Amino acid sequence: MDLWGISYAISDILMHIVYWIFSGLLGLLPDPLGGFFDGIGLWFVSPGVIAFITMLLEALIVIIVALLNVIILIWVERKVLARIMDSRGPFYVGPLGFFQNIADGAKLFVKQIIIPKKADKFGYQIAPIIFVGSSLLILAAIPLSADFAVKDATGATIPGGILFAFAVFAIAPFSILVAGWSENNKYTLIGGMRSAAQMMSYEIPMLLTVASVFLLVGSFSFGDVVNAQQNIWFGIPLFLGLILFIACMIAEVERIPFDLPEAEAELVEGWTTEYCGMRFGFFMFTEYLRGYAGCGIATALFLGGWIGPDFLPGEIWFLIKAYIVFVVFVFIRGALPRIRTDQILDLGWKRLLPLAVLNLLIAATFKILGWF
């Protein structure tokens, strides 16, 4: 049974429980109240309502699974980065320090939330909601397999899921700019402006690499792209595109060497300087969540997604590939220093953009020759 079938069964049970409450209990009241509640109960078990609840439950399950993987990825980064620095990393809390992340998160949740006096209250409070909410939307669009995906009653996934994911990805830099401005701090404002400037340098090359995949497949659906890689992963003929996409995605999720909006050595903590407690914890967790989403998109576009030998489920193959991409992110973080703002602008416009155009021409050549 796929994710839709499981979610539908759960939704059907829940809605019939609600129906029993309204029609079986409240429906016993004298009319007109009894008839009113009986009508509400019948509405809850209608096919449209059950299908809607099923889609919400699907998205919730996908997001919960992604959040669990993010906790694992944080632990993986701390251990791998520690080994790069000839250290052990966390090892006190839980086996091999696995529960250290949970302990750190609990510590942030119990800290006092302080809002600066001169901050713009609305922008200060709405920016974290936009940042976290948009990142969760991305996860709902990325399938772990053909069965583990958000679908509607007809079995169709999100149309144009790839475009949807990148459109939602582009929301984050604006929420960062709002956060940096609303804190009324020169360091946070610089961090927010850096985020906006950085986005202009990598967004076009990244979208051109996605366009090269679209040329070969003719669809922006994650399922169609993965199914087109049954014989060969696109990361092999479009190896240049894979490298460019990983570089742009590192800039998208603001990891070293492209973490200019934070830049602890220059801007204290960048655009999150004036955030504390739970809000700061949400920002940090969401950055890893966006990193996981970026690794998942790279896996689907260039590494065959959930395609693999049959001795493991497709979902496991997808996660293995995504974890490998994330380890590459970690090695890059441990090996490279942070670059300057002018350097990332030069890199994006003078290096990544021409190479992305070249990769697009390579994909067009493959298509013209009939190889795909």
C-alpha positions as a Markdown table, in Angstrom:
| # | Residue | x | y | z |
|---|---|---|---|---|
| 1 | Met | 0.0 | 0.0 | 0.0 |
| 2 | Asp | 1.3 | 3.4 | -0.9 |
| 3 | Leu | 1.3 | 6.6 | 1.1 |
| 4 | Trp | -2.1 | 7.7 | -0.3 |
| 5 | Gly | -3.7 | 4.3 | 0.7 |
| 6 | Ile | -2.3 | 4.5 | 4.2 |
| 7 | Ser | -3.3 | 8.1 | 4.7 |
| 8 | Tyr | -6.8 | 7.5 | 3.2 |
| 9 | Ala | -7.4 | 4.6 | 5.6 |
| 10 | Ile | -6.4 | 6.7 | 8.6 |
| 11 | Ser | -8.4 | 9.7 | 7.4 |
| 12 | Asp | -11.5 | 7.5 | 6.8 |
| 13 | Ile | -11.3 | 6.1 | 10.4 |
| 14 | Leu | -10.8 | 9.5 | 11.9 |
| 15 | Met | -13.7 | 11.1 | 9.9 |
| 16 | His | -16.0 | 8.2 | 10.9 |
| 17 | Ile | -15.1 | 8.8 | 14.5 |
| 18 | Val | -16.1 | 12.4 | 14.0 |
| 19 | Tyr | -19.3 | 11.3 | 12.3 |
| 20 | Trp | -20.2 | 9.1 | 15.2 |
| 21 | Ile | -19.6 | 12.0 | 17.6 |
| 22 | Phe | -21.8 | 14.4 | 15.7 |
| 23 | Ser | -24.5 | 12.1 | 14.4 |
| 24 | Gly | -24.4 | 9.3 | 17.0 |
| 25 | Leu | -24.2 | 11.5 | 20.1 |
| 26 | Leu | -25.1 | 15.1 | 19.3 |
| 27 | Gly | -27.6 | 13.9 | 16.7 |
| 28 | Leu | -29.8 | 12.5 | 19.5 |
| 29 | Leu | -30.6 | 16.0 | 20.6 |
| 30 | Pro | -34.1 | 17.4 | 19.8 |
| 31 | Asp | -34.5 | 19.0 | 16.5 |
| 32 | Pro | -33.5 | 21.4 | 15.0 |
| 33 | Leu | -30.1 | 20.8 | 16.8 |
| 34 | Gly | -30.2 | 17.1 | 16.2 |
| 35 | Gly | -30.7 | 17.5 | 12.5 |
| 36 | Phe | -28.0 | 20.2 | 12.3 |
| 37 | Phe | -25.3 | 18.1 | 14.0 |
| 38 | Asp | -26.3 | 15.0 | 11.9 |
| 39 | Gly | -25.8 | 17.1 | 8.8 |
| 40 | Ile | -22.4 | 18.1 | 10.0 |
| 41 | Gly | -21.5 | 14.5 | 10.7 |
| 42 | Leu | -22.5 | 13.5 | 7.2 |
| 43 | Trp | -20.4 | 16.3 | 5.7 |
| 44 | Phe | -17.3 | 15.0 | 7.5 |
| 45 | Val | -17.6 | 11.6 | 5.9 |
| 46 | Ser | -18.2 | 13.0 | 2.4 |
| 47 | Pro | -15.6 | 11.9 | -0.2 |
| 48 | Gly | -14.3 | 15.4 | -0.8 |
| 49 | Val | -13.6 | 16.0 | 2.9 |
| 50 | Ile | -11.9 | 12.6 | 3.3 |
| 51 | Ala | -9.7 | 13.2 | 0.3 |
| 52 | Phe | -8.7 | 16.7 | 1.6 |
| 53 | Ile | -7.8 | 15.3 | 5.0 |
| 54 | Thr | -5.9 | 12.5 | 3.3 |
| 55 | Met | -3.7 | 15.0 | 1.4 |
| 56 | Leu | -3.1 | 17.0 | 4.6 |
| 57 | Leu | -2.1 | 13.7 | 6.4 |
| 58 | Glu | 0.2 | 12.8 | 3.5 |
| 59 | Ala | 2.0 | 16.1 | 3.7 |
| 60 | Leu | 2.2 | 15.7 | 7.5 |
| 61 | Ile | 3.8 | 12.2 | 7.3 |
| 62 | Val | 6.3 | 13.4 | 4.6 |
| 63 | Ile | 7.3 | 16.4 | 6.7 |
| 64 | Ile | 7.6 | 14.3 | 9.9 |
| 65 | Val | 9.9 | 11.7 | 8.1 |
| 66 | Ala | 12.0 | 14.6 | 6.7 |
| 67 | Leu | 12.3 | 16.2 | 10.2 |
| 68 | Leu | 13.6 | 12.9 | 11.6 |
| 69 | Asn | 16.1 | 12.7 | 8.8 |
| 70 | Val | 17.2 | 16.3 | 9.6 |
| 71 | Ile | 18.0 | 15.2 | 13.2 |
| 72 | Ile | 20.1 | 12.4 | 11.8 |
| 73 | Leu | 21.9 | 14.7 | 9.3 |
| 74 | Ile | 22.8 | 17.2 | 12.1 |
| 75 | Trp | 24.4 | 14.3 | 14.0 |
| 76 | Val | 26.2 | 13.1 | 10.9 |
| 77 | Glu | 27.6 | 16.6 | 10.2 |
| 78 | Arg | 28.9 | 17.0 | 13.8 |
| 79 | Lys | 30.6 | 13.6 | 13.7 |
| 80 | Val | 32.1 | 14.0 | 10.2 |
| 81 | Leu | 33.2 | 17.5 | 10.8 |
| 82 | Ala | 34.8 | 16.5 | 14.1 |
| 83 | Arg | 36.8 | 13.7 | 12.4 |
| 84 | Ile | 38.0 | 16.3 | 9.8 |
| 85 | Met | 39.3 | 18.4 | 12.7 |
| 86 | Asp | 40.8 | 15.3 | 14.4 |
| 87 | Ser | 38.2 | 15.3 | 17.2 |
| 88 | Arg | 35.4 | 13.0 | 18.3 |
| 89 | Gly | 32.3 | 15.2 | 18.2 |
| 90 | Pro | 29.4 | 14.6 | 20.6 |
| 91 | Phe | 29.5 | 11.3 | 22.5 |
| 92 | Tyr | 28.0 | 11.9 | 26.0 |
| 93 | Val | 24.3 | 12.1 | 25.4 |
| 94 | Gly | 22.9 | 8.8 | 24.0 |
| 95 | Pro | 24.8 | 6.2 | 21.9 |
| 96 | Leu | 27.7 | 7.9 | 20.0 |
| 97 | Gly | 26.2 | 11.3 | 21.1 |
| 98 | Phe | 23.1 | 10.8 | 18.9 |
| 99 | Phe | 20.7 | 12.6 | 21.3 |
| 100 | Gln | 23.0 | 15.6 | 21.7 |
| 101 | Asn | 20.9 | 17.5 | 19.1 |
| 102 | Ile | 17.7 | 16.8 | 21.1 |
| 103 | Ala | 19.4 | 18.1 | 24.3 |
| 104 | Asp | 20.6 | 21.2 | 22.5 |
| 105 | Gly | 17.2 | 21.8 | 21.1 |
| 106 | Ala | 15.5 | 21.4 | 24.5 |
| 107 | Lys | 18.0 | 23.9 | 25.9 |
| 108 | Leu | 17.0 | 26.5 | 23.3 |
| 109 | Phe | 13.3 | 25.9 | 23.9 |
| 110 | Val | 13.4 | 26.7 | 27.6 |
| 111 | Lys | 15.4 | 30.0 | 27.1 |
| 112 | Gln | 13.7 | 33.3 | 27.4 |
| 113 | Ile | 12.5 | 35.0 | 24.3 |
| 114 | Ile | 13.6 | 38.6 | 24.1 |
| 115 | Ile | 12.5 | 41.1 | 21.4 |
| 116 | Pro | 14.7 | 44.2 | 21.0 |
| 117 | Lys | 13.0 | 47.4 | 22.0 |
| 118 | Lys | 13.7 | 49.2 | 18.7 |
| 119 | Ala | 12.8 | 46.2 | 16.5 |
| 120 | Asp | 9.9 | 46.3 | 14.1 |
| 121 | Lys | 7.6 | 43.9 | 16.0 |
| 122 | Phe | 5.6 | 42.6 | 13.0 |
| 123 | Gly | 8.6 | 41.9 | 10.7 |
| 124 | Tyr | 10.6 | 40.5 | 13.6 |
| 125 | Gln | 7.9 | 37.9 | 14.4 |
| 126 | Ile | 6.7 | 37.2 | 10.8 |
| 127 | Ala | 10.1 | 36.5 | 9.3 |
| 128 | Pro | 10.7 | 33.2 | 11.2 |
| 129 | Ile | 7.2 | 32.0 | 10.3 |
| 130 | Ile | 7.8 | 32.6 | 6.6 |
| 131 | Phe | 11.3 | 31.1 | 6.7 |
| 132 | Val | 10.2 | 27.9 | 8.5 |
| 133 | Gly | 6.8 | 27.6 | 6.7 |
| 134 | Ser | 8.3 | 27.9 | 3.2 |
| 135 | Ser | 11.0 | 25.3 | 4.0 |
| 136 | Leu | 8.3 | 22.8 | 5.2 |
| 137 | Leu | 6.4 | 23.4 | 1.9 |
| 138 | Ile | 9.5 | 22.3 | 0.0 |
| 139 | Leu | 9.6 | 19.0 | 1.8 |
| 140 | Ala | 6.0 | 18.2 | 0.9 |
| 141 | Ala | 7.0 | 18.4 | -2.8 |
| 142 | Ile | 9.9 | 16.1 | -2.7 |
| 143 | Pro | 9.0 | 12.4 | -3.0 |
| 144 | Leu | 11.1 | 9.6 | -1.4 |
| 145 | Ser | 9.7 | 7.1 | -3.9 |
| 146 | Ala | 6.9 | 6.6 | -6.4 |
| 147 | Asp | 4.7 | 5.4 | -3.5 |
| 148 | Phe | 6.0 | 7.7 | -0.8 |
| 149 | Ala | 4.8 | 11.0 | -2.3 |
| 150 | Val | 2.0 | 13.5 | -1.7 |
| 151 | Lys | -0.8 | 12.6 | -4.2 |
| 152 | Asp | -4.4 | 13.5 | -4.9 |
| 153 | Ala | -7.3 | 11.1 | -5.2 |
| 154 | Thr | -6.4 | 10.4 | -8.9 |
| 155 | Gly | -2.9 | 9.3 | -7.9 |
| 156 | Ala | -1.3 | 12.4 | -9.4 |
| 157 | Thr | 1.6 | 14.1 | -7.6 |
| 158 | Ile | 2.1 | 17.9 | -7.4 |
| 159 | Pro | 2.2 | 19.1 | -11.0 |
| 160 | Gly | 5.5 | 20.8 | -11.8 |
| 161 | Gly | 6.9 | 19.8 | -8.4 |
| 162 | Ile | 10.4 | 20.9 | -9.4 |
| 163 | Leu | 9.3 | 24.4 | -10.3 |
| 164 | Phe | 7.2 | 24.5 | -7.1 |
| 165 | Ala | 10.2 | 23.5 | -5.0 |
| 166 | Phe | 12.5 | 26.2 | -6.5 |
| 167 | Ala | 9.8 | 28.9 | -6.3 |
| 168 | Val | 9.4 | 28.2 | -2.6 |
| 169 | Phe | 13.2 | 28.1 | -2.1 |
| 170 | Ala | 13.3 | 31.6 | -3.5 |
| 171 | Ile | 11.1 | 32.9 | -0.6 |
| 172 | Ala | 13.7 | 32.4 | 2.1 |
| 173 | Pro | 16.2 | 35.2 | 1.1 |
| 174 | Phe | 13.3 | 37.7 | 1.3 |
| 175 | Ser | 12.3 | 36.5 | 4.7 |
| 176 | Ile | 16.0 | 36.8 | 5.7 |
| 177 | Leu | 16.1 | 40.3 | 4.4 |
| 178 | Val | 12.9 | 41.2 | 6.4 |
| 179 | Ala | 14.4 | 39.6 | 9.5 |
| 180 | Gly | 17.7 | 41.5 | 9.1 |
| 181 | Trp | 15.9 | 44.8 | 8.6 |
| 182 | Ser | 13.3 | 44.4 | 11.3 |
| 183 | Glu | 15.9 | 43.8 | 14.0 |
| 184 | Asn | 17.2 | 47.4 | 13.7 |
| 185 | Asn | 20.8 | 46.3 | 13.9 |
| 186 | Lys | 23.5 | 47.2 | 11.4 |
| 187 | Tyr | 25.0 | 43.7 | 11.5 |
| 188 | Thr | 21.7 | 42.0 | 10.9 |
| 189 | Leu | 20.8 | 44.4 | 8.1 |
| 190 | Ile | 24.2 | 43.7 | 6.3 |
| 191 | Gly | 23.5 | 40.0 | 6.7 |
| 192 | Gly | 20.0 | 40.4 | 5.1 |
| 193 | Met | 21.4 | 42.5 | 2.2 |
| 194 | Arg | 24.1 | 39.9 | 1.6 |
| 195 | Ser | 21.5 | 37.2 | 1.3 |
| 196 | Ala | 19.6 | 39.2 | -1.4 |
| 197 | Ala | 22.9 | 39.9 | -3.3 |
| 198 | Gln | 24.0 | 36.3 | -3.0 |
| 199 | Met | 20.7 | 35.0 | -4.4 |
| 200 | Met | 21.2 | 37.0 | -7.6 |
| 201 | Ser | 24.5 | 35.4 | -8.2 |
| 202 | Tyr | 23.6 | 31.7 | -8.0 |
| 203 | Glu | 19.9 | 31.6 | -8.9 |
| 204 | Ile | 20.3 | 31.9 | -12.6 |
| 205 | Pro | 23.0 | 29.2 | -13.0 |
| 206 | Met | 21.1 | 26.9 | -10.8 |
| 207 | Leu | 17.9 | 27.3 | -12.8 |
| 208 | Leu | 19.9 | 26.7 | -16.0 |
| 209 | Thr | 21.1 | 23.4 | -14.7 |
| 210 | Val | 17.5 | 22.4 | -13.9 |
| 211 | Ala | 16.6 | 23.5 | -17.5 |
| 212 | Ser | 19.2 | 21.1 | -18.8 |
| 213 | Val | 17.4 | 18.2 | -17.1 |
| 214 | Phe | 14.1 | 19.5 | -18.4 |
| 215 | Leu | 15.5 | 19.4 | -22.0 |
| 216 | Leu | 16.2 | 15.7 | -21.6 |
| 217 | Val | 12.9 | 14.8 | -19.9 |
| 218 | Gly | 10.4 | 17.4 | -21.0 |
| 219 | Ser | 8.7 | 17.5 | -17.6 |
| 220 | Phe | 9.1 | 19.3 | -14.3 |
| 221 | Ser | 7.7 | 16.4 | -12.3 |
| 222 | Phe | 10.0 | 14.6 | -9.9 |
| 223 | Gly | 8.5 | 11.3 | -10.8 |
| 224 | Asp | 9.1 | 11.7 | -14.6 |
| 225 | Val | 12.7 | 12.9 | -14.0 |
| 226 | Val | 13.5 | 9.9 | -11.9 |
| 227 | Asn | 11.8 | 7.4 | -14.2 |
| 228 | Ala | 13.8 | 8.8 | -17.1 |
| 229 | Gln | 17.0 | 7.7 | -15.3 |
| 230 | Gln | 16.2 | 4.0 | -15.3 |
| 231 | Asn | 19.1 | 3.3 | -17.7 |
| 232 | Ile | 21.6 | 6.0 | -16.7 |
| 233 | Trp | 21.7 | 8.7 | -14.1 |
| 234 | Phe | 21.8 | 12.2 | -15.5 |
| 235 | Gly | 24.7 | 13.0 | -13.2 |
| 236 | Ile | 26.9 | 11.0 | -15.6 |
| 237 | Pro | 26.3 | 12.7 | -19.0 |
| 238 | Leu | 25.6 | 16.0 | -17.2 |
| 239 | Phe | 28.4 | 15.7 | -14.7 |
| 240 | Leu | 29.2 | 19.4 | -15.1 |
| 241 | Gly | 25.6 | 20.1 | -14.3 |
| 242 | Leu | 25.8 | 18.0 | -11.2 |
| 243 | Ile | 28.8 | 19.9 | -9.9 |
| 244 | Leu | 27.2 | 23.3 | -10.7 |
| 245 | Phe | 24.0 | 22.3 | -9.0 |
| 246 | Ile | 25.7 | 21.2 | -5.8 |
| 247 | Ala | 27.7 | 24.5 | -5.8 |
| 248 | Cys | 24.6 | 26.6 | -6.3 |
| 249 | Met | 22.6 | 24.6 | -3.7 |
| 250 | Ile | 25.4 | 25.1 | -1.1 |
| 251 | Ala | 24.9 | 28.9 | -1.8 |
| 252 | Glu | 21.1 | 28.5 | -1.6 |
| 253 | Val | 21.2 | 26.9 | 1.8 |
| 254 | Glu | 23.9 | 29.3 | 2.9 |
| 255 | Arg | 26.6 | 26.8 | 4.0 |
| 256 | Ile | 30.3 | 27.4 | 4.1 |
| 257 | Pro | 32.0 | 28.7 | 1.9 |
| 258 | Phe | 28.9 | 30.7 | 1.0 |
| 259 | Asp | 27.5 | 31.5 | 4.4 |
| 260 | Leu | 28.0 | 35.3 | 3.9 |
| 261 | Pro | 24.7 | 36.3 | 5.5 |
| 262 | Glu | 25.8 | 34.9 | 8.8 |
| 263 | Ala | 29.6 | 35.2 | 8.8 |
| 264 | Glu | 30.2 | 34.9 | 12.5 |
| 265 | Ala | 33.7 | 36.4 | 12.3 |
| 266 | Glu | 32.3 | 39.6 | 10.7 |
| 267 | Leu | 28.7 | 40.0 | 11.6 |
| 268 | Val | 28.4 | 38.3 | 15.1 |
| 269 | Glu | 25.7 | 35.8 | 14.0 |
| 270 | Gly | 24.6 | 37.7 | 10.9 |
| 271 | Trp | 20.8 | 38.2 | 10.3 |
| 272 | Thr | 20.0 | 36.0 | 13.4 |
| 273 | Thr | 22.0 | 38.0 | 15.8 |
| 274 | Glu | 19.0 | 39.5 | 17.7 |
| 275 | Tyr | 17.0 | 36.2 | 17.8 |
| 276 | Cys | 17.2 | 34.0 | 20.8 |
| 277 | Gly | 15.6 | 31.0 | 22.4 |
| 278 | Met | 13.1 | 29.1 | 20.4 |
| 279 | Arg | 13.1 | 31.4 | 17.4 |
| 280 | Phe | 16.9 | 31.0 | 17.0 |
| 281 | Gly | 16.5 | 27.3 | 17.3 |
| 282 | Phe | 13.9 | 27.2 | 14.6 |
| 283 | Phe | 16.2 | 29.2 | 12.3 |
| 284 | Met | 19.1 | 26.8 | 12.9 |
| 285 | Phe | 17.0 | 23.7 | 12.4 |
| 286 | Thr | 15.4 | 25.1 | 9.3 |
| 287 | Glu | 18.8 | 25.7 | 7.7 |
| 288 | Tyr | 19.6 | 22.0 | 8.0 |
| 289 | Leu | 16.1 | 21.2 | 6.8 |
| 290 | Arg | 16.7 | 23.3 | 3.7 |
| 291 | Gly | 20.1 | 21.4 | 3.3 |
| 292 | Tyr | 18.2 | 18.1 | 3.4 |
| 293 | Ala | 15.8 | 19.4 | 0.8 |
| 294 | Gly | 18.6 | 20.5 | -1.4 |
| 295 | Cys | 20.3 | 17.1 | -1.2 |
| 296 | Gly | 17.0 | 15.4 | -2.0 |
| 297 | Ile | 16.5 | 17.6 | -5.1 |
| 298 | Ala | 20.0 | 16.9 | -6.3 |
| 299 | Thr | 19.4 | 13.2 | -5.8 |
| 300 | Ala | 16.2 | 13.2 | -7.8 |
| 301 | Leu | 17.6 | 15.3 | -10.7 |
| 302 | Phe | 21.0 | 13.8 | -11.1 |
| 303 | Leu | 21.5 | 10.6 | -9.1 |
| 304 | Gly | 18.5 | 8.5 | -10.1 |
| 305 | Gly | 16.3 | 9.3 | -7.1 |
| 306 | Trp | 14.9 | 6.1 | -5.6 |
| 307 | Ile | 16.2 | 3.9 | -8.4 |
| 308 | Gly | 18.5 | 1.1 | -7.1 |
| 309 | Pro | 18.8 | -2.7 | -6.8 |
| 310 | Asp | 15.7 | -4.4 | -5.5 |
| 311 | Phe | 17.3 | -5.7 | -2.3 |
| 312 | Leu | 16.5 | -2.3 | -0.6 |
| 313 | Pro | 13.3 | -0.3 | -0.9 |
| 314 | Gly | 13.4 | 2.8 | -3.1 |
| 315 | Glu | 13.0 | 5.1 | -0.1 |
| 316 | Ile | 16.2 | 3.7 | 1.5 |
| 317 | Trp | 18.1 | 4.2 | -1.8 |
| 318 | Phe | 16.9 | 7.8 | -2.0 |
| 319 | Leu | 18.0 | 8.5 | 1.6 |
| 320 | Ile | 21.4 | 6.9 | 1.1 |
| 321 | Lys | 22.1 | 9.0 | -2.0 |
| 322 | Ala | 20.8 | 12.2 | -0.2 |
| 323 | Tyr | 23.1 | 11.4 | 2.8 |
| 324 | Ile | 26.1 | 11.0 | 0.5 |
| 325 | Val | 25.4 | 14.4 | -1.1 |
| 326 | Phe | 25.1 | 15.9 | 2.4 |
| 327 | Val | 28.5 | 14.4 | 3.4 |
| 328 | Val | 30.0 | 16.1 | 0.4 |
| 329 | Phe | 28.5 | 19.4 | 1.8 |
| 330 | Val | 30.2 | 18.7 | 5.1 |
| 331 | Phe | 33.6 | 17.9 | 3.5 |
| 332 | Ile | 33.4 | 21.2 | 1.5 |
| 333 | Arg | 32.6 | 23.0 | 4.8 |
| 334 | Gly | 35.6 | 21.5 | 6.5 |
| 335 | Ala | 38.0 | 22.1 | 3.6 |
| 336 | Leu | 37.2 | 25.6 | 2.3 |
| 337 | Pro | 37.2 | 29.0 | 4.0 |
| 338 | Arg | 34.4 | 31.6 | 3.6 |
| 339 | Ile | 34.7 | 33.7 | 0.6 |
| 340 | Arg | 34.0 | 37.5 | 0.3 |
| 341 | Thr | 30.9 | 39.0 | -1.1 |
| 342 | Asp | 32.6 | 40.3 | -4.3 |
| 343 | Gln | 34.1 | 36.8 | -4.8 |
| 344 | Ile | 30.8 | 35.0 | -4.8 |
| 345 | Leu | 29.4 | 37.6 | -7.2 |
| 346 | Asp | 32.3 | 37.1 | -9.5 |
| 347 | Leu | 32.0 | 33.3 | -9.1 |
| 348 | Gly | 28.3 | 33.4 | -9.9 |
| 349 | Trp | 28.3 | 35.7 | -12.9 |
| 350 | Lys | 31.8 | 35.0 | -14.4 |
| 351 | Arg | 32.2 | 31.3 | -13.7 |
| 352 | Leu | 29.0 | 29.5 | -12.8 |
| 353 | Leu | 26.8 | 31.2 | -15.4 |
| 354 | Pro | 28.9 | 30.5 | -18.5 |
| 355 | Leu | 29.4 | 26.9 | -17.3 |
| 356 | Ala | 25.7 | 26.5 | -16.8 |
| 357 | Val | 25.1 | 27.7 | -20.3 |
| 358 | Leu | 27.7 | 25.2 | -21.6 |
| 359 | Asn | 25.9 | 22.4 | -19.6 |
| 360 | Leu | 22.6 | 23.5 | -21.2 |
| 361 | Leu | 24.2 | 23.2 | -24.7 |
| 362 | Ile | 25.5 | 19.8 | -23.8 |
| 363 | Ala | 22.1 | 18.7 | -22.8 |
| 364 | Ala | 20.6 | 20.1 | -26.0 |
| 365 | Thr | 23.2 | 18.3 | -28.1 |
| 366 | Phe | 22.3 | 15.0 | -26.4 |
| 367 | Lys | 18.6 | 15.6 | -27.2 |
| 368 | Ile | 19.3 | 16.5 | -30.8 |
| 369 | Leu | 21.4 | 13.4 | -31.3 |
| 370 | Gly | 18.5 | 11.3 | -29.9 |
| 371 | Trp | 20.5 | 9.9 | -27.0 |
| 372 | Phe | 17.7 | 10.8 | -24.6 |
